């Protein structure tokens, strides 16, 4: 059994090192679910019955379009202001997919990705009090629950493919 697992791991490592897989892994599909929610996934939208709303990567910074009640930013966060805008919208609309959409995913294992997505979803249940951006990262001040206790959440800033991303 262990030899099969080792063989499988080696095969996956070889596949993930290939340039074709690296390109496919970096694709993020932006989808609209049946009830209008925005979903980001590495799988095609049709895989879970959602409409494809992928926006071209080369859209100018700050460009938006409307999908139902929400404005959707075209492309990625080209500036730190764009990044803060997306973070603020994620909390204002209680939409974890917006926060998930500005997280730096390349290189993460599937299980780690699910854990981080769950963590980001829990964050958006709180109220964003303040966002502080510095050279070392982004600090969010959040109010949680009825007791209005506050907590800090720190992210690293990543520059990847001419866009700004959050990471832990």
N, C-alpha and C positions, 0 to 999 in steps of 0.2 A: 504494500500500500504506500509506504514512504517513497519507494522508487518511482511510483506513478506520480505522486505529488511533486517530487523533485523534477521529473521529466516535464510535467505540466508547467511548473514555474520557469524552467529554462526556456520552454517554447514561448511562453508569454513574454519573457524578457527579450527574446530574439525579435518577436513581433513588435514590441513597444520601441525597440531601437531602430526600426526601419523608418525611413523618411515618410513613407506613405501613411503609416500609422500616426506619426507625429502630426501630420497635417490634418488628418481626420479627427484626432483627439482635440485639436484646438477649436473645432467648429462648435459654436454654441447656437442652438436653435431657439428662437423666441417664438412661442406659440400662444394661442388664445384658446383657453378651455371652453367647454360648453356653456358655462355660466359667465363667461367674459373675463375670467381672471387671466393674468399674464403668467406664463410658465417658461422658465429657462431650462433647457435640457441638452445633454450631449447626444440624445437620440432624436431621430426625425419626429416631427409632431404627429404624423400619422400613426406612429407606434402606440400612442395612447389616445387616439381619437380627437386630437386638437387641430385647430387650423394653423397653418404656417404663417407666421408674421415676422419672419427673419428680415432684418433691416440691413441693407448693404453696409459693409464694414467701412467704406470710404466716405460715409456721409459727413458733412461738415460739422464741426463742434457746435453744440447748442441747438442743432436742428431738431425739431420735434414734429410728431404727427399724432393724430388723435385716433384711438381705438376705443370706441364706446365712451365711457366717462373719464378715462384716464389718458393723460398725455404720455407718450412713449418717446424717450430720447433715441434719436437715430445714432447708431454707432456706439462708441465707448466714451469714457470720461477722458477727453483729451487734455483737460486742464484740471487743476485741483478744485476750482470753482464748480466744474461739472460734477466731480466726484462728490463734493459736499451737497450739491443739489440733489443728486440721486439718493444719497444717504438720508437727507431730510425728507424727501418724498416717500421713501420706504417707511419711515416712522409716521409721517402725517397720514398716510393711507393704510397703515398697518399691513403693508404688502411685503412679506418676506422675500418674494421673488425679486424685488428691486434691490434689496441688500445682497441677495445671493448673486445677482447680476453684476455686481461690482467687486466680487471676491475673486482673487487670483487662484484658479483651479489647476493649471497645468502642473503635472508631476505628482498629484495626490492620488493615493490609492482609493479605490471605491468606498471601502468601509470608512476611511477617514473623511471622505467627501460627504457621506451621509451624516456622520457625526457633526461636521461643521455646518452643514445645511440646517440640521435640527437646532444647533446652537444659535445660528443667525435668525431662524424663525422665532425662537423664544425671545431674542432681543427685541424684535419689532413689536412685541406685545407691550413693551414698556413705553414710557413717554420720553422723547428726546428733549433734554433740557438745554444742552450745549454741545457743539462740535468744535474741537480744537485741533488745528492742523499745524504740525511743526516738521522740521527736517527729519525727525526720528519717527514720525508716524501720525496717527489720528487717534484722538482720545474722545470718546463719547461719554457724556454725563447723562445718565438715565434715571428717571424716577420710576420706581416699581411699586405696584399695589396701592391700596387705599391709604396706607401709612405714609406714603410719599417718601420712602427711604430712597436715597440716591446711591448709585454705584458708578464706578468708572469702568469702561471697557476700552482696552488699548489694542490698536491694530498697527501693523507695519505697513508702510507705503511701498508699493512695487511699481516700477516703470517697466512695462512690457508691451512691445509692439506699438510704441508711441501713445500709450494710454496709461492712466493711473488706476491701480487696483489696491484693494485691501487684502491683507493676509494676517494670520496669527503668528 
